[in-house]
Amino acid sequence: MDEAEVKALARIVEIRDCADGEVLVKEGERNSHLYVPITGKIAIVKLDEHNETRVLHVIAQGDLAGELSFMDGEPRYASLVASGQTRVLVLDRPRFEELLVTHPVVVYKAMRAIMRVAHRV
């Protein structure tokens, strides 16, 4: 993305500071947010058949979390929990969709990047 495209995207993201163990989203919830750690890590956790928490994956700076629910609006497959002091970028789907009118190329490029991550899952 060029500088203007990055600025357009930056205007719609929120920066959130999370304490260690803070739950960003719970398994089964519906929300339309995409999370990108800037500092710290996010643990992707799921309850197993014994109702015990199991860490599926831990992501760090620049990775994406929540991309599937961001794309399809389905309930969250797993919970997202801050691992250590964590700062994240939060992108909301409705605000992102507003860019379709003003910056369609930004939306196209961002969706391609999100899909690349989703295909690795």
C-alpha positions as CSV (number, residue, x, y, z in Angstrom):
1,M,0.0,0.0,0.0
2,D,1.2,3.5,-0.7
3,E,1.2,6.2,2.0
4,A,-2.3,7.6,1.2
5,E,-3.7,4.1,1.4
6,V,-2.1,3.4,4.7
7,K,-3.4,6.7,6.1
8,A,-6.9,5.9,4.9
9,L,-6.7,2.6,6.8
10,A,-5.1,4.2,9.9
11,R,-8.1,6.5,10.2
12,I,-10.5,3.7,10.9
13,V,-8.4,1.5,13.3
14,E,-8.5,1.7,17.1
15,I,-5.5,1.1,19.3
16,R,-6.3,-0.9,22.4
17,D,-4.0,-1.5,25.4
18,C,-4.7,-4.9,27.1
19,A,-3.4,-6.2,30.4
20,D,-2.0,-9.8,30.7
21,G,-4.9,-12.2,30.7
22,E,-7.5,-9.7,29.3
23,V,-10.0,-11.4,27.1
24,L,-10.4,-9.5,23.8
25,V,-13.2,-11.7,22.6
26,K,-14.8,-14.9,23.9
27,E,-15.3,-18.2,22.1
28,G,-18.9,-18.2,20.6
29,E,-19.3,-14.5,20.6
30,R,-20.2,-12.6,17.5
31,N,-18.3,-9.5,16.7
32,S,-16.8,-8.0,13.6
33,H,-13.3,-7.1,14.7
34,L,-9.9,-8.0,13.4
35,Y,-7.0,-7.8,15.8
36,V,-3.3,-7.1,15.0
37,P,-0.8,-7.1,17.9
38,I,1.6,-4.2,17.8
39,T,3.4,-5.2,21.0
40,G,2.9,-8.3,23.2
41,K,1.1,-11.4,22.1
42,I,-2.4,-12.8,21.8
43,A,-3.2,-16.4,22.7
44,I,-5.9,-18.1,20.8
45,V,-7.6,-20.4,23.3
46,K,-10.4,-22.9,23.1
47,L,-12.3,-24.9,25.8
48,D,-11.8,-28.6,25.3
49,E,-14.4,-31.4,26.0
50,H,-13.4,-31.3,29.7
51,N,-14.1,-27.6,29.8
52,E,-10.4,-26.8,30.2
53,T,-8.6,-24.1,28.4
54,R,-6.3,-25.2,25.6
55,V,-3.9,-22.8,23.8
56,L,-4.2,-23.4,20.1
57,H,-1.7,-20.8,19.0
58,V,0.0,-17.6,20.1
59,I,0.5,-14.7,17.7
60,A,2.8,-11.8,17.9
61,Q,3.5,-8.4,16.3
62,G,2.1,-8.1,12.8
63,D,0.1,-11.3,12.8
64,L,-3.7,-11.3,12.5
65,A,-6.3,-12.7,14.9
66,G,-10.0,-13.1,14.3
67,E,-9.8,-12.9,10.5
68,L,-12.4,-15.7,9.9
69,S,-15.1,-14.1,11.9
70,F,-14.1,-10.7,10.5
71,M,-14.7,-12.1,7.0
72,D,-17.8,-14.2,7.5
73,G,-19.6,-12.8,10.6
74,E,-19.8,-16.2,12.2
75,P,-19.4,-16.7,16.0
76,R,-15.8,-16.9,17.3
77,Y,-14.3,-20.3,17.1
78,A,-11.9,-19.5,19.9
79,S,-11.2,-16.9,22.5
80,L,-8.5,-14.3,22.1
81,V,-6.5,-13.5,25.3
82,A,-3.7,-11.0,25.8
83,S,-0.5,-12.8,26.8
84,G,1.5,-10.2,28.7
85,Q,1.0,-6.4,28.3
86,T,-0.3,-6.2,24.8
87,R,-1.2,-3.3,22.4
88,V,-3.4,-4.2,19.5
89,L,-4.8,-2.5,16.4
90,V,-8.6,-3.2,16.2
91,L,-10.3,-3.0,12.8
92,D,-14.1,-3.0,12.8
93,R,-15.8,-4.6,9.7
94,P,-18.5,-1.9,9.3
95,R,-16.0,0.9,9.3
96,F,-13.8,-1.1,7.0
97,E,-16.7,-1.5,4.6
98,E,-17.2,2.3,4.5
99,L,-13.8,2.4,2.7
100,L,-15.4,0.6,-0.3
101,V,-16.9,4.0,-1.3
102,T,-13.9,6.2,-0.8
103,H,-10.9,3.8,-1.1
104,P,-11.9,0.6,-2.8
105,V,-8.2,-0.3,-3.7
106,V,-7.4,-0.2,0.1
107,V,-10.2,-2.6,0.8
108,Y,-9.1,-4.9,-2.0
109,K,-5.5,-5.0,-0.9
110,A,-6.4,-5.5,2.8
111,M,-8.8,-8.3,1.9
112,R,-6.1,-10.1,-0.1
113,A,-3.7,-9.9,2.9
114,I,-6.4,-11.2,5.2
115,M,-7.2,-14.1,2.9
116,R,-3.5,-15.0,2.7
117,V,-3.6,-15.4,6.5
118,A,-6.9,-17.2,6.5
119,H,-5.5,-19.8,4.0
120,R,-2.7,-20.6,6.4
121,V,-5.2,-21.5,9.2
